[in-house]
């Protein structure tokens, strides 16, 4: 099947391109426009629209497998359906040290069944720490357990995983030796190490140095995750300067951020261990329950203690970040966009369904950043950081992951009350040369495949 997209403004930062031209797709790849179009070529008129590479979400959280050990509900309220409807064509799961299943198993399922989007995976440190027999996230592991984790990481990288992820915040017992030893396999492959660092707010600087120092010794690409929720409380300017100082030594250091001033995590997570009220200088009312019997309600001390004790997996939204700090992060040239999207039975933070169009509606149209810069943050930058040579670009030979949208109409509609509403203004999403979504409606839910290095 061949497709000709004509008349659109093509923005392709990977190839320093921003001009009107035609894009031709043949057998799942971008190709040179032929002099004579083959019979049956689909013609798409894109006048007045932007044509760009499909977005790449370098930091999201894949859905759990169902009771049969399979990927479920891909056309309804799944994270993958939300990704597709907001223009993401390649998503990267396994972030923050978390895997819902062995990452190579998840990739096999993606290939066998197909997904709405392409999927790459990181090997999650916490997942393999648990697999090695760890039962105390607040304590250290043994030397044998560290070796076991490192061996598993090596196997994951050999099987095509894009890198290794850490949730240092969620495993406080991990020390620098464990971090360096278990991340060492990335050195031989030159692959990414990503981390939700140890702490945030005024503690973010020491936390960042810990990760960055380990990265310098390893000499690998580094990514600090969702920095709006790490330094978005008044520390952002100093935090970015700190990261920049390390980037002078290792140019492959980057950060990601989502365009919201509230974060989301489970109420039982270590984020809410004793001391969180003092760290954020807040009261219990900053927390909103996203599910369960108190869904939509703000916390009291009584609700917090009850839910943390009886329903620790309950998703919360915490309204403590400063919008100006998030804006500062997203204006920085070393920061990419990522959703950090995660859903629980269709509930969660609206970033899972709205982060990417929101960057255009709230930042580009308000004059905070340019459209070219925004598309770079969502395509070329993450592709380069991951080492994906055929993603995030529209030159001949690249994978035909393409997005067509109206720059004046595109906007997110998801909200904290309705977190999976599809955005507006996205005309078409093409995944591997197949039209997968039209005007927010999924028309092909199996066009995505596993992405391996």
FENKA-V737233 format. One record per residue. N is the residue number from 1. RES is the residue in one letter. SS is DSSP state (H for helix, E for strand, C for the rest). NEAR is the number of other C-alpha atoms within 10 Angstrom. Layout:
n=N res=RES ss=SS near=NEAR
n=N res=RES ss=SS near=NEAR
This chain:
n=1 res=X ss=C near=13
n=2 res=X ss=E near=20
n=3 res=X ss=E near=23
n=4 res=X ss=E near=20
n=5 res=X ss=E near=20
n=6 res=X ss=E near=19
n=7 res=X ss=C near=19
n=8 res=X ss=C near=22
n=9 res=X ss=E near=20
n=10 res=X ss=E near=23
n=11 res=X ss=E near=24
n=12 res=X ss=E near=22
n=13 res=X ss=H near=23
n=14 res=X ss=H near=19
n=15 res=X ss=H near=12
n=16 res=X ss=C near=11
n=17 res=X ss=E near=17
n=18 res=X ss=E near=15
n=19 res=X ss=E near=14
n=20 res=X ss=E near=18
n=21 res=X ss=C near=15
n=22 res=X ss=C near=18
n=23 res=X ss=E near=24
n=24 res=X ss=E near=25
n=25 res=X ss=E near=29
n=26 res=X ss=E near=21
n=27 res=X ss=C near=14
n=28 res=X ss=C near=19
n=29 res=X ss=E near=21
n=30 res=X ss=E near=25
n=31 res=X ss=E near=20
n=32 res=X ss=C near=14
n=33 res=X ss=C near=15
n=34 res=X ss=C near=9
n=35 res=X ss=C near=6
n=36 res=X ss=C near=6
n=37 res=X ss=C near=14
n=38 res=X ss=C near=12
n=39 res=X ss=C near=8
n=40 res=X ss=C near=9
n=41 res=X ss=C near=14
n=42 res=X ss=E near=15
n=43 res=X ss=E near=13
n=44 res=X ss=E near=16
n=45 res=X ss=E near=13
n=46 res=X ss=C near=22
n=47 res=X ss=C near=14
n=48 res=X ss=C near=14
n=49 res=X ss=C near=22
n=50 res=X ss=E near=22
n=51 res=X ss=E near=30
n=52 res=X ss=E near=27
n=53 res=X ss=E near=32
n=54 res=X ss=C near=29
n=55 res=X ss=E near=32
n=56 res=X ss=E near=31
n=57 res=X ss=E near=30
n=58 res=X ss=C near=30
n=59 res=X ss=C near=29
n=60 res=X ss=E near=23
n=61 res=X ss=C near=24
n=62 res=X ss=C near=25
n=63 res=X ss=C near=21
n=64 res=X ss=C near=17
n=65 res=X ss=C near=14
n=66 res=X ss=C near=10
n=67 res=X ss=C near=8
n=68 res=X ss=C near=7
n=69 res=X ss=C near=12
n=70 res=X ss=C near=15
n=71 res=X ss=C near=19
n=72 res=X ss=C near=15
n=73 res=X ss=C near=13
n=74 res=X ss=C near=18
n=75 res=X ss=C near=19
n=76 res=X ss=C near=13
n=77 res=X ss=C near=19
n=78 res=X ss=C near=24
n=79 res=X ss=H near=26
n=80 res=X ss=H near=31
n=81 res=X ss=H near=25
n=82 res=X ss=H near=31
n=83 res=X ss=H near=29
n=84 res=X ss=H near=31
n=85 res=X ss=H near=29
n=86 res=X ss=C near=30
n=87 res=X ss=C near=33
n=88 res=X ss=E near=30
n=89 res=X ss=E near=32
n=90 res=X ss=E near=28
n=91 res=X ss=E near=27
n=92 res=X ss=E near=23
n=93 res=X ss=E near=29
n=94 res=X ss=C near=29
n=95 res=X ss=H near=27
n=96 res=X ss=H near=27
n=97 res=X ss=H near=25
n=98 res=X ss=C near=23
n=99 res=X ss=C near=24
n=100 res=X ss=C near=15
n=101 res=X ss=C near=18
n=102 res=X ss=C near=18
n=103 res=X ss=H near=23
n=104 res=X ss=H near=22
n=105 res=X ss=H near=11
n=106 res=X ss=H near=25
n=107 res=X ss=H near=23
n=108 res=X ss=H near=13
n=109 res=X ss=H near=18
n=110 res=X ss=H near=23
n=111 res=X ss=H near=17
n=112 res=X ss=H near=12
n=113 res=X ss=H near=14
n=114 res=X ss=C near=21
n=115 res=X ss=E near=23
n=116 res=X ss=C near=30
n=117 res=X ss=C near=34
n=118 res=X ss=E near=26
n=119 res=X ss=E near=25
n=120 res=X ss=E near=27
n=121 res=X ss=E near=32
n=122 res=X ss=E near=31
n=123 res=X ss=E near=30
n=124 res=X ss=E near=29
n=125 res=X ss=H near=29
n=126 res=X ss=H near=23
n=127 res=X ss=H near=20
n=128 res=X ss=H near=24
n=129 res=X ss=H near=24
n=130 res=X ss=H near=14
n=131 res=X ss=H near=15
n=132 res=X ss=C near=18
n=133 res=X ss=C near=12
n=134 res=X ss=C near=16
n=135 res=X ss=C near=12
n=136 res=X ss=C near=13
n=137 res=X ss=C near=17
n=138 res=X ss=C near=12
n=139 res=X ss=C near=13
n=140 res=X ss=C near=17
n=141 res=X ss=C near=19
n=142 res=X ss=C near=13
n=143 res=X ss=H near=10
n=144 res=X ss=H near=10
n=145 res=X ss=H near=20
n=146 res=X ss=H near=20
n=147 res=X ss=H near=15
n=148 res=X ss=H near=18
n=149 res=X ss=H near=24
n=150 res=X ss=H near=24
n=151 res=X ss=H near=15
n=152 res=X ss=H near=21
n=153 res=X ss=H near=25
n=154 res=X ss=H near=22
n=155 res=X ss=H near=15
n=156 res=X ss=H near=22
n=157 res=X ss=H near=24
n=158 res=X ss=H near=15
n=159 res=X ss=C near=14
n=160 res=X ss=C near=18
n=161 res=X ss=C near=26
n=162 res=X ss=C near=29
n=163 res=X ss=E near=30
n=164 res=X ss=E near=29
n=165 res=X ss=E near=28
n=166 res=X ss=E near=30
n=167 res=X ss=E near=21
n=168 res=X ss=H near=23
n=169 res=X ss=H near=20
n=170 res=X ss=H near=21
n=171 res=X ss=C near=20
n=172 res=X ss=C near=16
n=173 res=X ss=C near=14
n=174 res=X ss=C near=21
n=175 res=X ss=C near=14
n=176 res=X ss=H near=11
n=177 res=X ss=H near=11
n=178 res=X ss=H near=20
n=179 res=X ss=H near=19
n=180 res=X ss=H near=17
n=181 res=X ss=H near=16
n=182 res=X ss=H near=23
n=183 res=X ss=H near=27
n=184 res=X ss=C near=22
n=185 res=X ss=H near=23
n=186 res=X ss=H near=22
n=187 res=X ss=H near=16
n=188 res=X ss=H near=12
n=189 res=X ss=H near=15
n=190 res=X ss=C near=16
n=191 res=X ss=C near=24
n=192 res=X ss=E near=25
n=193 res=X ss=E near=26
n=194 res=X ss=E near=30
n=195 res=X ss=E near=25
n=196 res=X ss=E near=25
n=197 res=X ss=C near=27
n=198 res=X ss=C near=23
n=199 res=X ss=C near=20
n=200 res=X ss=C near=24
n=201 res=X ss=H near=18
n=202 res=X ss=H near=15
n=203 res=X ss=H near=14
n=204 res=X ss=H near=19
n=205 res=X ss=H near=20
n=206 res=X ss=H near=14
n=207 res=X ss=H near=18
n=208 res=X ss=H near=21
n=209 res=X ss=H near=15
n=210 res=X ss=H near=16
n=211 res=X ss=H near=24
n=212 res=X ss=H near=22
n=213 res=X ss=H near=14
n=214 res=X ss=H near=19
n=215 res=X ss=H near=25
n=216 res=X ss=H near=16
n=217 res=X ss=H near=11
n=218 res=X ss=H near=20
n=219 res=X ss=C near=18
n=220 res=X ss=C near=24
n=221 res=X ss=C near=23
n=222 res=X ss=E near=29
n=223 res=X ss=E near=28
n=224 res=X ss=E near=22
n=225 res=X ss=C near=28
n=226 res=X ss=C near=27
n=227 res=X ss=C near=25
n=228 res=X ss=H near=30
n=229 res=X ss=H near=24
n=230 res=X ss=H near=27
n=231 res=X ss=H near=26
n=232 res=X ss=C near=26
n=233 res=X ss=C near=22
n=234 res=X ss=C near=15
n=235 res=X ss=C near=18
n=236 res=X ss=H near=23
n=237 res=X ss=H near=14
n=238 res=X ss=H near=12
n=239 res=X ss=H near=19
n=240 res=X ss=H near=18
n=241 res=X ss=H near=11
n=242 res=X ss=H near=15
n=243 res=X ss=H near=19
n=244 res=X ss=H near=16
n=245 res=X ss=H near=11
n=246 res=X ss=H near=17
n=247 res=X ss=H near=17
n=248 res=X ss=C near=10
n=249 res=X ss=C near=11
n=250 res=X ss=C near=17
n=251 res=X ss=C near=13
n=252 res=X ss=C near=17
n=253 res=X ss=E near=25
n=254 res=X ss=E near=22
n=255 res=X ss=E near=24
n=256 res=X ss=E near=25
n=257 res=X ss=E near=24
n=258 res=X ss=C near=30
n=259 res=X ss=C near=23
n=260 res=X ss=C near=21
n=261 res=X ss=C near=19
n=262 res=X ss=C near=21
n=263 res=X ss=E near=20
n=264 res=X ss=E near=22
n=265 res=X ss=E near=19
n=266 res=X ss=E near=20
n=267 res=X ss=C near=25
n=268 res=X ss=C near=20
n=269 res=X ss=C near=15
n=270 res=X ss=H near=16
n=271 res=X ss=H near=16
n=272 res=X ss=H near=14
n=273 res=X ss=C near=11
n=274 res=X ss=C near=9
n=275 res=X ss=C near=10
n=276 res=X ss=H near=14
n=277 res=X ss=H near=13
n=278 res=X ss=H near=9
n=279 res=X ss=H near=14
n=280 res=X ss=H near=15
n=281 res=X ss=C near=11
n=282 res=X ss=C near=13
n=283 res=X ss=C near=13
n=284 res=X ss=H near=16
n=285 res=X ss=H near=14
n=286 res=X ss=H near=17
n=287 res=X ss=E near=23
n=288 res=X ss=E near=23
n=289 res=X ss=E near=24
n=290 res=X ss=C near=25
n=291 res=X ss=C near=18
n=292 res=X ss=C near=11
n=293 res=X ss=C near=9
n=294 res=X ss=C near=14
n=295 res=X ss=C near=15
n=296 res=X ss=C near=16
n=297 res=X ss=C near=14
n=298 res=X ss=E near=18
n=299 res=X ss=C near=19
n=300 res=X ss=C near=15
n=301 res=X ss=H near=10
n=302 res=X ss=H near=10
n=303 res=X ss=H near=15
n=304 res=X ss=H near=22
n=305 res=X ss=H near=15
n=306 res=X ss=H near=12
n=307 res=X ss=H near=20
n=308 res=X ss=H near=18
n=309 res=X ss=H near=12
n=310 res=X ss=H near=11
n=311 res=X ss=C near=15
n=312 res=X ss=C near=15
n=313 res=X ss=C near=16
n=314 res=X ss=C near=21
n=315 res=X ss=E near=24
n=316 res=X ss=E near=25
n=317 res=X ss=E near=21
n=318 res=X ss=E near=19
n=319 res=X ss=C near=16
n=320 res=X ss=C near=17
n=321 res=X ss=C near=21
n=322 res=X ss=C near=18
n=323 res=X ss=H near=16
n=324 res=X ss=H near=14
n=325 res=X ss=H near=21
n=326 res=X ss=H near=25
n=327 res=X ss=H near=21
n=328 res=X ss=H near=16
n=329 res=X ss=H near=28
n=330 res=X ss=H near=25
n=331 res=X ss=C near=17
n=332 res=X ss=C near=13
n=333 res=X ss=C near=13
n=334 res=X ss=C near=19
n=335 res=X ss=E near=24
n=336 res=X ss=E near=32
n=337 res=X ss=E near=29
n=338 res=X ss=C near=28
n=339 res=X ss=C near=27
n=340 res=X ss=C near=25
n=341 res=X ss=E near=25
n=342 res=X ss=C near=25
n=343 res=X ss=E near=23
n=344 res=X ss=E near=17
n=345 res=X ss=C near=10
n=346 res=X ss=C near=17
n=347 res=X ss=E near=21
n=348 res=X ss=E near=28
n=349 res=X ss=C near=31
n=350 res=X ss=C near=25
n=351 res=X ss=H near=31
n=352 res=X ss=H near=30
n=353 res=X ss=H near=35
n=354 res=X ss=H near=30
n=355 res=X ss=H near=27
n=356 res=X ss=H near=30
n=357 res=X ss=H near=26
n=358 res=X ss=H near=23
n=359 res=X ss=H near=27
n=360 res=X ss=H near=24
n=361 res=X ss=H near=17
n=362 res=X ss=H near=15
n=363 res=X ss=H near=19
n=364 res=X ss=H near=18
n=365 res=X ss=C near=17
n=366 res=X ss=C near=11
n=367 res=X ss=C near=11
n=368 res=X ss=C near=16
n=369 res=X ss=C near=18
n=370 res=X ss=C near=15
n=371 res=X ss=H near=18
n=372 res=X ss=H near=16
n=373 res=X ss=H near=16
n=374 res=X ss=H near=21
n=375 res=X ss=H near=25
n=376 res=X ss=H near=26
n=377 res=X ss=H near=26
n=378 res=X ss=H near=25
n=379 res=X ss=C near=28
n=380 res=X ss=H near=23
n=381 res=X ss=H near=24
n=382 res=X ss=H near=25
n=383 res=X ss=H near=23
n=384 res=X ss=H near=15
n=385 res=X ss=H near=19
n=386 res=X ss=H near=22
n=387 res=X ss=C near=16
n=388 res=X ss=C near=16
n=389 res=X ss=C near=14
n=390 res=X ss=C near=18
n=391 res=X ss=C near=27
n=392 res=X ss=C near=32
n=393 res=X ss=C near=30
n=394 res=X ss=C near=29
n=395 res=X ss=C near=21
n=396 res=X ss=C near=17
n=397 res=X ss=C near=16
n=398 res=X ss=C near=19
n=399 res=X ss=E near=25
n=400 res=X ss=C near=30
n=401 res=X ss=C near=34
n=402 res=X ss=E near=29
n=403 res=X ss=E near=24
n=404 res=X ss=E near=26
n=405 res=X ss=E near=23
n=406 res=X ss=C near=17
n=407 res=X ss=C near=19
n=408 res=X ss=C near=13
n=409 res=X ss=C near=15
n=410 res=X ss=C near=21
n=411 res=X ss=E near=23
n=412 res=X ss=C near=24
n=413 res=X ss=C near=17
n=414 res=X ss=C near=20
n=415 res=X ss=C near=15
n=416 res=X ss=C near=15
n=417 res=X ss=C near=14
n=418 res=X ss=C near=15
n=419 res=X ss=C near=22
n=420 res=X ss=C near=28
n=421 res=X ss=C near=20
n=422 res=X ss=C near=23
n=423 res=X ss=C near=24
n=424 res=X ss=E near=19
n=425 res=X ss=C near=20
n=426 res=X ss=E near=26
n=427 res=X ss=E near=19
n=428 res=X ss=E near=23
n=429 res=X ss=E near=31
n=430 res=X ss=E near=27
n=431 res=X ss=E near=31
n=432 res=X ss=C near=23
n=433 res=X ss=C near=22
n=434 res=X ss=E near=22
n=435 res=X ss=E near=19
n=436 res=X ss=E near=25
n=437 res=X ss=E near=24
n=438 res=X ss=E near=16
n=439 res=X ss=C near=16
n=440 res=X ss=C near=21
n=441 res=X ss=E near=17
n=442 res=X ss=E near=19
n=443 res=X ss=C near=15
n=444 res=X ss=C near=19
n=445 res=X ss=C near=20
n=446 res=X ss=C near=20
n=447 res=X ss=C near=21
n=448 res=X ss=E near=27
n=449 res=X ss=C near=23
n=450 res=X ss=E near=23
n=451 res=X ss=C near=20
n=452 res=X ss=C near=16
n=453 res=X ss=C near=16
